[in-house]
């Protein structure tokens, strides 16, 4: 598998990490696959209300190129395609855990202000 380096050269590790999670849906795709395991396209789309089919396809392709997800195509009728996290995707999802905790705290602060 060849890992795509879309931008580079990177200034620091955060820059390299943000390159692969840039976009509204990528971190949510990681979370969905981590929470529910292997998913088909339709299951991912239902699990991410508001994502367009075009954007989901684009993000899945980029994430596959970056080595974050694995795309398994089954040769059957109708065609079946499943997506799962790779080891790299799982480790990135773990790294994003602290960011998620920070966001939960932010939501609580916002709610307290209302």
Protein Blocks (a to p, Z undefined) as FASTA:
>chain_A
ZZddfkopcfblmlmmmmmmgcjklmmmmmmmmmnopadfklmmmmmghiafklmmmmmm
mmmmnopaccdddddddddddddddfklmmmmmmmmmmmmmmmmmmmmmmmmZZ
